Amino acid sequence: IQSNGSPRMDDFDRMLEQFGQYELGLGIDHNAALEVNGDEFRVVSIPGEPGSVPVSSNQEENGTTFVPGVWLKYVDEKGDVQKRVCP
């Protein structure tokens, strides 16, 4: 949550929408990083810390835990923000 009371990811989505069609952005959780080495990359995170990326697990009642990660976000041809987890 930011000082304005909104989750940063919501403000980021609004910013992408303002830039318009085909705008691309990376959302990087606190406790995560994107390491780039030449034409290769990997997502690194601090084990045991919370994040926004769902991971199937039997550790919790509902079967899902959330770990730090990186999201790829873009504005589609309709002006909607689409997202997927960076592999």
KERORO-900775 format. One record per residue (C-alpha): residue number from 1; chain; x, y, z. Coordinates in nm, 4 decimals. Layout:
// residues N
R    k  c         X         Y         Z
R  NUM  A         X         Y         Z
...
***
This chain:
// residues 87
R    k  c         X         Y         Z
R    1  A    0.0000    0.0000    0.0000
R    2  A    0.1306    0.3416   -0.0960
R    3  A    0.0905    0.6645    0.0988
R    4  A   -0.2226    0.7426   -0.1081
R    5  A   -0.3854    0.4228    0.0237
R    6  A   -0.3812    0.2414   -0.3119
R    7  A   -0.1877   -0.0755   -0.3867
R    8  A    0.1090    0.0111   -0.6104
R    9  A   -0.0011   -0.2493   -0.8679
R   10  A   -0.3348   -0.0672   -0.9170
R   11  A   -0.1609    0.2674   -0.9749
R   12  A    0.0802    0.0952   -1.2136
R   13  A   -0.2104   -0.0483   -1.4151
R   14  A   -0.3703    0.2984   -1.4407
R   15  A   -0.0398    0.4451   -1.5571
R   16  A   -0.0055    0.1794   -1.8288
R   17  A   -0.3633    0.2479   -1.9446
R   18  A   -0.2857    0.6202   -1.9721
R   19  A    0.0092    0.5510   -2.2037
R   20  A   -0.2190    0.3478   -2.4288
R   21  A   -0.2196    0.0508   -2.6562
R   22  A    0.0729   -0.1916   -2.6495
R   23  A    0.2465   -0.0205   -2.3563
R   24  A    0.4628   -0.2740   -2.1701
R   25  A    0.5779   -0.2790   -1.8090
R   26  A    0.7389   -0.4988   -1.5459
R   27  A    0.5954   -0.5320   -1.1976
R   28  A    0.8587   -0.6524   -0.9519
R   29  A    0.7491   -0.7563   -0.6027
R   30  A    0.9277   -0.6379   -0.2945
R   31  A    1.1721   -0.9198   -0.2042
R   32  A    1.2140   -1.0137   -0.5730
R   33  A    1.4520   -0.9109   -0.8501
R   34  A    1.5004   -0.9662   -1.2213
R   35  A    1.8596   -1.0643   -1.2968
R   36  A    1.9636   -1.0063   -1.6599
R   37  A    2.2863   -1.1506   -1.7994
R   38  A    2.3271   -1.0941   -2.1738
R   39  A    2.0271   -1.2529   -2.3445
R   40  A    1.9324   -1.4637   -2.0417
R   41  A    1.7353   -1.3702   -1.7320
R   42  A    1.6018   -1.5201   -1.4123
R   43  A    1.3748   -1.4170   -1.1303
R   44  A    1.5297   -1.4334   -0.7838
R   45  A    1.3523   -1.3886   -0.4525
R   46  A    1.4003   -1.4210   -0.0804
R   47  A    1.2679   -1.7610    0.0326
R   48  A    0.9891   -1.7500    0.2895
R   49  A    0.8852   -1.3914    0.2117
R   50  A    0.5323   -1.3057    0.0915
R   51  A    0.4583   -1.1928   -0.2622
R   52  A    0.1895   -1.1800   -0.5311
R   53  A    0.2701   -1.4882   -0.7402
R   54  A    0.0427   -1.7836   -0.6603
R   55  A    0.2099   -2.1217   -0.6174
R   56  A    0.0129   -2.4413   -0.5698
R   57  A    0.0932   -2.5973   -0.2344
R   58  A   -0.0556   -2.8053    0.0424
R   59  A    0.0959   -2.5771    0.3059
R   60  A   -0.2218   -2.3723    0.3485
R   61  A   -0.5873   -2.4711    0.3729
R   62  A   -0.6838   -2.3344    0.0330
R   63  A   -0.3818   -2.4971   -0.1337
R   64  A   -0.2213   -2.1738   -0.2498
R   65  A    0.0741   -1.9760   -0.1201
R   66  A    0.2086   -1.6513   -0.2667
R   67  A    0.5774   -1.5878   -0.3299
R   68  A    0.7705   -1.2815   -0.4541
R   69  A    0.8060   -1.2614   -0.8309
R   70  A    0.7927   -1.0536   -1.1475
R   71  A    0.4863   -0.9774   -1.3614
R   72  A    0.4863   -0.8870   -1.7321
R   73  A    0.2076   -0.6366   -1.7990
R   74  A    0.0869   -0.4814   -2.1230
R   75  A   -0.2069   -0.2882   -2.2629
R   76  A   -0.3966   -0.4847   -2.5283
R   77  A   -0.5745   -0.3532   -2.8393
R   78  A   -0.8902   -0.2861   -2.6320
R   79  A   -0.6974   -0.0756   -2.3804
R   80  A   -0.7150   -0.3388   -2.1043
R   81  A   -0.4134   -0.4290   -1.8928
R   82  A   -0.3138   -0.7931   -1.9314
R   83  A   -0.0628   -0.9679   -1.7079
R   84  A    0.1288   -1.2897   -1.6723
R   85  A    0.3990   -1.4144   -1.4413
R   86  A    0.7521   -1.3862   -1.5755
R   87  A    0.8839   -1.7421   -1.6124
***
